[in-house]
Amino acid sequence: MDDITSRDDEKGRELAREKGRKEGQEEERAREKRKGSLGTRIKIVISLVVLVIIVAGVAFLMISVSVTNVSPTDSLPFTTTYGVSFPEGQTITIGNTHINVLSYQNELISDIDGNREKLVVGDDRSMLERRAVITTLGAITLMDTNFQINLKYKGDRDNRAYFDMAVHTSRQVPDMLLRQLLPREIDARPI
C-alpha cells in the first residue's frame, strides 16, 4: 500500500510539475507576444517617420520653376533685396530672362533679352514683370506669383559686376523658394 501511495504521490508531483511547466510556458508566450506587439508598433512608427523624411527630401529636390510673360499688374507689394554679382561675359538665366553684362572702364553694358543699355555706378535697370509658378513632384503647386526684378549697378571688380537686386512679388514668397528662381552663378546674398 505504501508503494501504491508513493507512486500516486510521485505521479501527482509529476502532474503538478508538468502543469507548472505548461503555465510557465504560456506566461512566457504571453509576455513575448506583448513585447513583440510593442516592438512591431515601434518599428511601424520609425518606418513611417523615415518614409515622411524621404518623401519631403524628394519633394524638395524636385522643386521646379516655370516662368511666363504676363501683363503688368498694379501691385507688387512684397520686396526681397539681395546683393548679387554677375560674371562678366557669361549669359545668366533668371526664369526665362537672359542677362549678360560686360564692363569697360567705369561703364557697364547690360544685355537683358537682347535689349542693351549702358550703365554707370548708381544706375537702375528693370526687367519686365513675369509670372512664376513653383511646383514640386511635377504636379503640386507650391506658389504662383508675379514678380519683377530691379537692378542697381554698384560697380565691378575681379571680372564680376555687382548690383543691389530687388525682387518685387505679388505674394509673399519664402526665401527658400525665391532662391530656386535665382541661379547659383549670380551669388545672391540677402541684404
BELCORTA-V251434 format. One record per pair of residues at least 24 apart in sequence whose ideal C-beta (glycine too) atoms are under 6 Angstrom apart, sorted by sequence separation. I is the first residue (numbers start at 1). J is the second residue. D is the distance in Angstrom with one decimal. If there is no record, write none. Layout:
{{I J D} {I J D}}
This chain:
{{126 150 4.8} {145 169 4.9} {146 170 4.2} {145 170 5.1} {125 151 4.6} {145 171 4.3} {67 95 3.0} {124 152 5.2} {145 173 5.8} {67 96 4.8} {97 127 5.5} {123 153 5.2} {143 173 5.9} {121 153 5.8} {119 153 4.5} {121 155 5.1} {143 177 5.6} {95 130 5.5} {134 177 5.3} {108 153 5.7} {103 156 4.3} {108 161 5.6} {72 129 4.8} {103 161 5.9} {70 129 5.9} {101 161 4.4} {70 131 4.3} {67 130 5.2} {68 131 5.0} {67 132 5.1} {65 132 5.6} {66 133 4.7} {65 134 5.3} {64 135 5.6} {88 159 4.9} {76 148 5.8} {63 136 4.9} {73 146 5.6} {87 160 5.8} {88 161 6.0} {62 136 5.4} {62 137 5.3} {85 160 4.2} {86 161 4.8} {70 146 5.7} {59 136 4.6} {85 162 4.9} {59 137 5.5} {84 163 5.3} {84 165 4.7} {82 165 4.8} {81 166 5.1} {79 166 5.4} {80 167 4.9} {79 168 5.2} {78 169 4.6} {92 183 5.7} {76 168 3.8} {92 185 5.4} {76 170 5.5} {78 172 5.0} {92 186 5.9} {80 178 6.0} {86 186 5.6} {84 186 4.7} {85 187 5.1} {84 188 4.8} {82 188 4.2} {83 189 5.0} {82 190 5.8} {83 191 5.3} {81 191 4.5} {65 180 5.3} {65 181 5.4} {63 180 5.4}}
